[in-house]
Amino acid sequence: MKSGKTKEYPLKDVRQHARTECSACKDFSAELADISIGGLGLNGWSLVVVRTETGREFLEKGIASGLLETKPIEEERHSLEMLIKLSTSDQ
């Protein structure tokens, strides 16, 4: 918000407002993006997929500036497995 406050809503409560095209998209992990980010069941974290040098540089700048904190995906194996499953399925 302009005041700096944030509001959070559970995804299940706002899914009805999503564009209908979103349910038909086969590109779950944004394969053509330099970098893509999603929750995948992570509590307080987001899973980041970096595909290009530009994406890597962007991520590293965020880390170096202190704006981003990272941890290994191996600590969240279920989310990694979910990403692989959803990215390779025909949905």
N, C-alpha and C positions, 0 to 999 in steps of 0.2 A: 504494500500500500504506500501511498505518497508519504505517510507519516513515518514509514520505516517498520511498522508493525507487519507481521505476517499472520495469515490464517491458514490453517491446515484442515483438510477434509479427507476422510477415508476414501480411497478410490471407489469402493462399492457405492458410496453415497452420491458420487458425481458421474458415474459411468453413463447414466441416462442422458447426460449433456454432451457426450462425445460425438464427434461427427460420425455418421454412418459409414463413411469411407474407411474409418480406422479399423472396423471389424473385418473388412475385406482385404486389408493390406497383407501381402505375403512377405514383405521386407521387414520382419520383426525387429531386426537389429540394425537397421539403416546401413546396409552393406556398402553403399556408395559414399557414406559420410567419412570425413577425416577422423571424427571422434563421435561416439554415441554414448549416451548415459541413460540408465534406467534403474529402477528399484529392485525388481525381481525378488521381493520378499525380504530384502535387507532392512533391518530396523535401524534407522538413523544413518544409513550409508547408501551410496549409489554405486552400481557396477559401471565401470568405464571401459569401453573398448576403443583402443587407439589403432587406427589402420594406416596412417600415413605419417611422414616426417613432420608435416604441418601440425597434425593432431598431437604428436609427441611433444613438439616445442610448446604448443599451447598449454598442455597439461603440466609440463615442467615449469613453465612460468608461474602458473597458479600455485604449484607446490613451493617454489622458491620464494614467492611473495608472502607465503604464510596463509593464503586464502584457502588452500586445499590441504587436506590430510589424507594419507593413503594407508592401506594395509593390504597384505597379500590376499589374493582371491582364494588361495588354498584354505584360508580360515573360514571361508563361506562356501564350501564345496557344493552344497545343495543349490545355491544360486547359480553357480557356474554350470552345473548340470542342467538346470532349467533353461539357461541361456542357450546352451547347445541344442537342447531338445526343441525349443520353440523356434530357433533359427533354422533348423533343418527339417522341420515338419511342413506338411502342405497346408496346415491349418484348415 
